[in-house]
Amino acid sequence: MPTYLLWISLALIIFAIFLVIRFVPNDKAAVVEKLWATQGSLTGGNIIALNNEAGYQADLVRGGIHFGYWRWQYTFHSSQLITIRQGKIGYVFARIGETLPPSQTLARVVNCDNYQDVRAFLTSGGQKGRQRGILREGVYAINPAAFNVITEDNIYALTVDNVLKEYHLSLKKMGGFNPIIIGSSSGEDNIGIVTTHDGPSLKQGEIIARAVAMDASDENYHNNYQDIEAFLNAGGQRGLQYAPLLDGTYFINIWFATIERIPKVVIPIGYVGVVVSYHGKAGADTSGASFRHGERVHEGERGVWEVTLGPGKYSFNKYAGNIVLVPTTNFVLHWVTGRSESHNFDESLMSIDLITKDAYEPLLPLSVVVHIDYQKAPNVIQRFGDVKQLITQTLDPLLSAYFRDIAHKKTMLELVHDRDTIQNQAREELRTKFLQFDIECVDVLIGRPGSNGDDTKIETLLEQLRLRQLSLEQIETYAKQEMAADKEKNLNESLARARMQTDLTASRVRVDIAGNEGEADLARATKEAGKVKVMAEADAARITMLAEADAGRIMKVGSSEASVLEKKVESFGDSRLYALSVLAEFITNSKQPIVPASLITGGSNHAGGLLDTLLSLLVQEKAGAMATDEPKRE
């Protein structure tokens, strides 16, 4: 064979191979479009050929070398494999399948290997439009001619139109590509309120869909709205759902259900929660025939629940009802203008304006301590709706009228002076009145009445009372000061006596010493006086004996000596004076001392000395003689 024929043959073989062989990379897939076929073309709304008709073929061509696809009959449209990143969600829009009925929003889920088996999708009754099923993380070989897949990063379709772009944008805004995270794992203590957008509508009069198949043992358990078909098979309805999402992570089709996160209901210590349910069947009234302020029902029924919620945290759906907080500890309400407690129940209350019996117009500040029994809290809510309405619509007008009636019967001074009596009376009477409303009045505290605006009459009256009281206080102060002065005087005397106590003690000791020394001296003087007396008596006896001896001697001597002696006696004019002179001469010449070492003077019972005795006797005699001689001179 000539060489040129060989080359021609080789070129024809290569060209033939080129026409029949197709290569697809392993990271991609190819959508096969059949340009013509002996079986004819597709009919109706079908765009995918299942029986080798002309058009897009149902099966993808995966990576590798493929034979039999003549270029003049088949066109390959290269497509990337669909990748869903970890922790993300992909959404599917089907361009094939049955048309959705008017009551259906999303296409039902069919067994089609996550939309990778087009034939199974169509033969199982797959529907067009947005799909209920979602794609989780992974890599999928999905025919983009049959299904458009929307991920966070890309839109997989042969032709990306504006509808797909809008879907992608709205899903991104709603966070639809991320799982729903509820509770502590999201950093917030919340719950998720679910609103579904597919399924039968709610019945007339219902505002929220009942919970269905929440137990894992139920055959239609939908695993918190993640299994849409199970939810609908269990009788789930579209709309606001009663059962919320609790703590956890959920992969939910955002086209099927949107989630609103709300905080859990916290009932603090000192409160109970009274549940007013908007959901549930109508229940029998448990409040009794005598209570005509609304119905009280069992838990789970529509109305005011008879059982309250204690302090704690609750996953309560705020759209299914309302929890009214009722304080169960004592709380204070101030009828004081501009003052309010932290609970704000009394923020609209003001001081009560009064008119007294004597036409004064004071403002009365008032504080009332109130207690609500937790078992009676549902009764209070049935009567008044909430605690604030109880205060503003009942307690405020009741207390205002009560104290105005009291003020009309009292003068201004009586209102001030009798505050304690009025307070005690109000406490007892208001307790009885409050019990009619299932609340307890613990205490009533009345403040000082004040002036109303620019009125100074009350201040003038109170100033007079202050001056009067000041005068009384001054009187008492002066009396106390006088008592204090007396006490100070006594104190000073005591201090002086204490300071002189040492000297006084020393003087007392000296007195005792002097007394003892005096007694010793008296004893010595007594002995000396006795001695002198004895000696004096001895001297007198000796003198007498001498005198008698001299007289006898004189008589014996003769008349001459007698006459001499007589003359001596006569010269003295008294014989006693002569004897005294003789005694004096004797004493002078005596060795015995005239004055004793210790001399004690006293009455006639003591020896005062012989000389004094004689002189005294002489004076008395002379005086008597003179008294006797005077008449004779006349």
C-alpha positions, 0 to 999 in steps of 0.5 A: 500500500502506498505510503500516502494511503497509509497516512490517510487511513491513519488520519481517518482512524484518528478522526473516527476515534475523535468522533466517538470517544469522550473524556470526563475529568474525575472531579466533574460529571457530564450532562448528556444532551442527545440531539436527535434520536430515532425514538422521537422527541420528548412530549409534554413538560418533560425535559429529561429523557428516560428512554433514549429520546432526544433531549437531556438524558437522565444519567450523568456521565462520570469521570473517565473515557467513554465510547459511543457518544458520536459528536454529531448526535451527543453534546456533553455539558460539563458540570462540577460535582456538588460539594456541601461543606461540613456543618452546612445545608444545601437546597434543591430545586427540581425542574422535573416531576409532577406539578404541586397541588395548590395546598402544597408549598414544597415538593414531597421527599421521595427515595432517590438517593439524595436526588442523584437518581433521576429515574427513581425521582420521577418514577417515585412521584417526585414533584417539581419546585422547591424540595422538602429534602435538604442535602447535608455535608458531602459530595453529590453527583446530581444532574443539573439539568434535572435539579438545581442545587443552591449552596452557600458558596455556589448555585449548581445549574446549567443556566443560573436564572434570576429566580435561583439568584433570589433564592440564594440571596434570601437563604443567605439572609435568613441563615438557611445554610447553617443549622439552627442552634438553640440554647446554651450552645449558641451562647444564649439561654433561649428557645426556638419558636417554629412556624411551618409553611407547609401542611394543612391549615389550622382550623377556624378559631385556632391560633397555634398548631398542636404538638404532634409525634414528639415522642421518639417511640412514635412511628411518625416521630419527626425529630423536632421538625427535621423529618418533614414527611414524618411531621406531615404524616403525623397530622402536623399543620402549617403555621405557628407551632406549640412545641418549641425547639429546646437546647440543641442543633437542628438541620431544618429546611428553612423553606419549610420552617422559620425559627424565632429565638426567644428567651426562656421565661424566668420566674424569680424567687419570691414570685409565682407564674400564673399561666393564661393559656391561649391554646388547648381544649376548653376545660371545665371551670374549677373555681366554683359557682360562687366565684364569678370572675372568670374560669380556672382550668386544669393545666394544658387547657385553655384559660387560667391554669389553677396550678401556678409555676414556681420559681425557675426557668421555663421553655414557654411559648409566648404565643401559646399563652402568657405568664403573669408574675405575681409576687408572693413575698411581702411588697411595699406600695407607696402612695407618695408622689415621685417615689416608686419601688423597683417592682414599679407597681406603684409608679402611678400612685401619688400622695392622697389629697385630704380635707380636714374637719377644720378646712386644712388640705394636706397631702397624706403620704402612705405606704402599705405592705401587701402579701398575695398567697401563691395559692390564691394568685390565679384568683387575683389574675382572674379578677384583675388581669395583673397585679398592677391593675389590681393596684390602680383600679381597686386599691388606689381608689379604695385607700384614697376614699378610706383616708378622706373619710377619716380626714373629714372627721378629724382636725389637722391637729388631731390628724397629726396627734392621732396618727398612731391610732388612725394607723392601727385602725386602718390596719385592722379595717383594711385587712378585712377589706383586702381579704375580699380581693384574695390579698392580705394587708400586712401593715399600713404606714402613715407619713407626715401630712404635708402642704398642698402646693404653695399652701403654708397654713399647715407649716404655720400650724406645725411651727406653732406646735414646734414652738409649744413643744420646744417650750415644754422641752426647755422647761424639762431641760432646765429641771434636768440642768438643776438636777445636774447642778445638784449632782455636780455639787455632790460630785465635787464634795465627794471629790473634795472628801476623797482628796482630803481623805488622807489628811482626815485619816492622818488627823484621826490617827493623831487624835487617837494618839493624843487621846492615848497620850492624854490618858497616860498623862492623866494617870501620871497626874493622878498619881502625882496629885495623890502623892502631893496630898499625902505629903501635904497631909504629912506636913500639916500633921508635922506642923500641928505637932510642932505647934503643939510642941512649941505651945507646950514649950512656951508654956514651960519656958515662962510667961516671957516667951508666951508674951513674945509669941502672943505679941507676934500673933497679935501683930498679924491680927489673926492667929491663922495668918501667923500660922500661914506665915510660919507655914510659908517659911517652912515651905520655903526652907523645905526641899520638897518642890512647891509646884509638882512636875505635873499639875492637874486643876479641878474642883474641890475634890482635887488637892489644889495645894494647901496654900490655896486652900488656906487663902480661900478660907481666909477670904471667905471668913473676912467677907463674912466678918465684914458683912457682920460688922457693917451693921454695928458701925451704923 
